[in-house]
Structure formats: structure tokens, C-alpha cells
Amino acid sequence: MTTEGYSALVQLLLTYSAFEHFLRCIGANIQTSHALLPDAERDRVLTQLRGLQGQGALFRDLRQHLDPPYQRQLAAHLRGDSCNPC
């Protein structure tokens, strides 16, 4: 179980690192990444994300370690409000 958890965490970190690199390649940044998805697609992604088992606990735990703008995005996500899934 612990091995699976660490494996999933490493996969998440590598995926996000690849996303950050992609943003640099296209000349974008995280603050403007919300424009990469149309509203309908953003809502679909958020619905799927909110349906994942354990996502609420993960994001509540991560929130305290983030800068305030990202904390606000996670708080909105956890409330079920519109937010930037990137």
C-alpha cells in the first residue's frame, strides 16, 4: 500500500513537471493556463477530478504548503466552485 502511494505521488509530480515544461514551451504560465481549456471542458475536467477517491483529502493536505493564490484555487475546488484545474 505504501509503495503504491509513493508511486502515485511520484507519477503526479512527474506529470505536473511535464505540464510546467509544456507551459514554458508554448510561452504560457500557470496564471494564464485557465485559458487553455474552454469552459465546458474545464467543467468536465473538474467533475472527473472531484469524482476521484481521496482527492479531497489530498488537496486539503497539500493546500497548507502552497502560496496564497494556489490555496484560493484549491479552496474553490474543495467548495465545488469554479476554479482553474491546472
C-alpha positions as CSV (number, residue, x, y, z in Angstrom):
1,M,0.0,0.0,0.0
2,T,2.8,2.5,0.9
3,T,4.7,1.6,-2.3
4,E,1.6,2.3,-4.4
5,G,1.1,5.6,-2.6
6,Y,4.6,6.7,-3.2
7,S,4.4,5.5,-6.8
8,A,1.2,7.5,-7.4
9,L,2.8,10.6,-5.8
10,V,5.9,10.4,-7.9
11,Q,3.7,10.0,-11.0
12,L,1.7,13.0,-10.1
13,L,4.8,15.1,-9.5
14,L,6.4,14.0,-12.8
15,T,3.1,14.7,-14.7
16,Y,2.9,18.2,-13.2
17,S,6.6,18.9,-14.0
18,A,5.9,17.9,-17.6
19,F,2.9,20.2,-17.7
20,E,5.0,23.1,-16.3
21,H,7.6,22.4,-19.1
22,F,4.8,22.3,-21.7
23,L,3.6,25.8,-20.5
24,R,7.2,27.2,-20.9
25,C,7.4,25.7,-24.4
26,I,4.2,27.4,-25.5
27,G,5.1,30.7,-23.8
28,A,2.4,30.5,-21.2
29,N,2.4,30.4,-17.4
30,I,0.3,28.9,-14.7
31,Q,-1.6,32.1,-14.1
32,T,-2.9,32.1,-17.7
33,S,-3.3,28.3,-18.0
34,H,-7.1,28.6,-17.4
35,A,-7.4,29.9,-21.0
36,L,-6.1,26.6,-22.4
37,L,-9.5,24.9,-21.8
38,P,-12.9,26.1,-22.9
39,D,-15.4,26.5,-20.0
40,A,-17.3,23.3,-20.9
41,E,-14.0,21.3,-20.9
42,R,-12.9,22.8,-17.7
43,D,-16.2,21.8,-16.0
44,R,-15.8,18.3,-17.4
45,V,-12.3,18.0,-16.0
46,L,-13.3,19.4,-12.6
47,T,-16.3,16.9,-12.4
48,Q,-14.0,14.0,-13.2
49,L,-11.3,15.2,-10.7
50,R,-13.9,15.7,-7.9
51,G,-15.1,12.2,-8.5
52,L,-11.7,10.6,-7.8
53,Q,-11.5,8.8,-4.5
54,G,-9.3,10.6,-2.0
55,Q,-8.8,13.8,-4.0
56,G,-10.5,15.9,-1.3
57,A,-8.1,14.7,1.4
58,L,-5.1,15.1,-0.9
59,F,-5.9,18.7,-1.8
60,R,-6.8,19.6,1.8
61,D,-3.3,18.3,2.9
62,L,-1.5,20.0,0.1
63,R,-3.2,23.3,0.4
64,Q,-1.3,24.4,3.5
65,H,2.0,24.1,1.6
66,L,1.1,26.3,-1.3
67,D,1.3,30.0,-2.0
68,P,-1.9,32.0,-1.3
69,P,-3.1,32.2,-5.0
70,Y,-3.0,28.4,-5.2
71,Q,-4.6,28.0,-1.8
72,R,-7.5,30.0,-3.1
73,Q,-7.8,27.8,-6.2
74,L,-7.8,24.7,-4.1
75,A,-10.3,26.2,-1.6
76,A,-12.6,26.9,-4.5
77,H,-12.2,23.4,-5.9
78,L,-13.0,21.9,-2.5
79,R,-16.1,24.0,-2.2
80,G,-17.2,22.9,-5.6
81,D,-16.9,26.3,-7.1
82,S,-15.4,27.1,-10.5
83,C,-11.6,27.2,-10.4
84,N,-8.5,26.6,-12.6
85,P,-7.9,22.8,-12.7
86,C,-4.3,23.4,-14.0
